[in-house]
Amino acid sequence: MQPTTAKWFAALFGAALVYAIIRYHIAGDVSWEHFPLFILNKATSLAAVLFVASSYLIGKVFHWHDHDRAMRLVVIKFCGLVGFFLAGVHAFLSLALLSPAYYGKYFVPDGRLNLEGEIALAVGVIALFLLLAPAITTLPMMPKAIGGRRWKRNQRMGYVALLFVVAHLVALGWRGWLAPSGWNGGMPPISLVAVTAALVPLLVKRKQIKEKRERQQSAD
C-alpha cells in the first residue's frame, strides 16, 4: 500500500508545488530566496485542501480504488491525515511569515491586522480545530471506542471544516479573484484554486443529501 499512498502524495503535493513555483517565481516576480518559506507555504496550503477534499471524494467521484476496498480505505485515511498535517504546517509557516512585509494588504498602517486579516485568521484557526475530530477518529481503535454512529458524526465534521476553509480563503483572496488582469501569467491565485477544491466535496455531499431526500419522498 505504501507505493500507492506515495503516488498520491507525489501527485497532489507535487501539483501544488509546481503550480506555486510557476505562478509566483516564473510567471510572477517573487524572488527565489523566498521559496523556502513563502512559496512553500502557499504550496502547502493548497496541498492541504487538495488532500482533505480528496479524502471525501474517493469512492464518490474518484473511483480508482473501487476494486480494492481495503486499499480505498487506506488512501482515504492517508489523504485525510496528510491534509490535517499539512494544514498544521501551513498554520505554523503562516505565523512565522505574518508581517506587513509579506502580507501588507492585511495590515493597517499602525501594524495591526485589518478586518480581512482578522477574519481570515479566526476562521482558519476554527477550520484547523474542526479537522481534529476526523483526524483523531481516523485512528484504528476509535470506531470501536466511541461507537459507529458517533464515529460517523466526527468524520462528517470535515465538511464543516471545509466550510470554514472556504470562508478563510474568501477573506484572504476575494479582491484578487475580481482582478484577473493582475493574475500572474493568467493563472488564478492559489486561494481561488483551493476554494474551488474545497467546494467540490461540499457540492457532492449536498447532491447526495438531496437525492436521498428525493428517494425517501418517493418511497413515502
N, C-alpha and C positions, 0 to 999 in steps of 0.2 A: 504493500500500500504506500510505502514511502515514496517511490518514484512518481506515483500519481499525485500525491499532495505536493511534491516538489515541483511538478509541472504546473499545478495550479498557482503556486506561489510565484514561479518564474513568469507565468503568463500575466497575472494581474498586477503584481508589483512592478514587473518589467515594463508593462504597458504604461503604467502611471509615471514611472521614472523617465521613460523615453519621451512621453508627452511633455513633461515638465522641462526637460532639457531642451527639446526643440522649441517650445513656446517661449521660454524665458532667456535661454542662452543663445540659441541660433537665430530664431526669428525676432527675439527681443534684444534688449541691451543690458541685461543683468550680467555683471562680471562673473567669471568662473571662480573667483575667490569666495563667492557666496554660495557655491554648490554644497559644501559640507553641512550647512545648517538650513539656510533659507530655501534653497531649491529642493533639498532632500525632504524638508518638512512639507513642502507642497505635494511632492510625490507620495509621501507617507499618508497625508490626509486623504488624498484621492484613493489610494490603495485601501485604506481602512474602510471607506464607504463601499468600494467595489467588493471587498471580501464579505462584509456584513450583508450587503444586498444579495450576493451570490448564495449565501447560506440559506436565504429564504426563497430562492428561485430554483435551486437544484431539485429536480423531481417535479417541478411545476412548469418551468419554462425551459430549463436546461435538462435534457433527458439523456445525457451522455453515459450515466451510470445506472440506468434503469435495469440493465441486465444483471447487475450485482448489487443487491440491497445492502449488504454489509459494506461494500466499498462506498456506496452512496451516502450512508450514514457517517462513515469516517470523513468523507470530503465535506459534508455539511458541518460537522463539528469542527473540522480543521478551519474552514472558512470563517465560521463564527468566532472561534478563539483567536485566530490571527487578526481578524478585523478588530476585535476588542483590544488586543495587544498593540496594534498599530495606532489605534485611537489614543491609547495611553501615551505612546511615544510622541504622537503629534501634540498632545497637550503639554508635555514637558518641553519639547522643542519650541513650541509657540511661546511659552512663558519665558524661555531663555532669550527669545528674539523680541519680546514685547517692548517696543520703544518707538518713539516718533520717527527715529531714523529709518526703521524698517516699515512701519505701518502708520505713516503720518496722517492718513485720511481718517484714522480712528481716534485721533487725539485733538484736544483743543489747545490753544496757544500756551496755556499755563502748564501743559504736560500731563493733564488728566485725560482719561478716556471720554470720548463723546458718547451720545446716546447709542449710536450704532455699535460702537466698540463694546459698551457695557452689555447691551442685549446679546451680542454675538458671544461674548464670554459666558454670560449667565446660562443661556440655553445650551451652549457647548458643554458646560460642566454637568448640566442636568442630563444631557444625552449620554455622556460617558458613565454617569452614575446608573442610569437605567439599563445600560448594556451589561452591568454587573450581574443582573438577575439571570439572563440567558447564559452568560458565560459561566457562572458558578454552577448552575444546574446542568451544565453540559458534562460535568464530572461523572464518571461511571456509576458511583454509588448513589447519586442524588435522586433518580426516579424512584428507587425503592425507598429511600429515606423520607421523602416528602409526599409520595403518592403520585399516581399518574395524572390526576386532574390538576393538582397544584403545579406539577412539573410543566404541563402544557401551558398553564396560565403564565408561568415565569418565562417560558420560551416566547410567548406572544408579546412580552414586554419589549422585545426587539423592534416590533412595529411602532410602538410608542416612541422608542428611542430614535427611530428613523424620522419620525415627525419632528422631533426636536433637532435632529441633524439638518433637516430641510430649513427649519427656522434659523438655525445657526448660519447656514450657507447664504440664505436670503439676506440676513442682516449684514453679512460680510461683503457680498458681491453684487447686490441688485443694481447699483449705479453703473457698474462696469458692464452688466448684461445689456443695458439700454444704450450702450455706445459701441456698437460693433465696428465702427470706423477706427476705433482705437485698439482693436484686438491685434495682438502681435501675429503677423502672418495670416490674419483672418481666422486664427484659431480661438475658439471660445475660451474664456477664463476657466481655470481648473474648478472654481466654485460652481460654475454653471454645469460643467460635465458631471461633477459629483452630485449636484442636486437632482440631475436627471436620473443618475444611477439610483439614488435614494428613493425617488418617486416610483420607479418601476415595481418593486415588490409591494409597495403600498397600493398601487393601482391593481395589481394582480390579486391581492388579498380582497380588495373592495369588490372586484368582479366575482370572486369565489363566493363571498358572502351574499351578493345579490342573486347569483344563480342558485344558491342553497335556499334562500327565501322563496324564490320562484318555484322551486321543486316542492317545497313544503306547502305552498299555497295551492299548487296543482293537485297534490295528494289529498288536501282537505276538501 
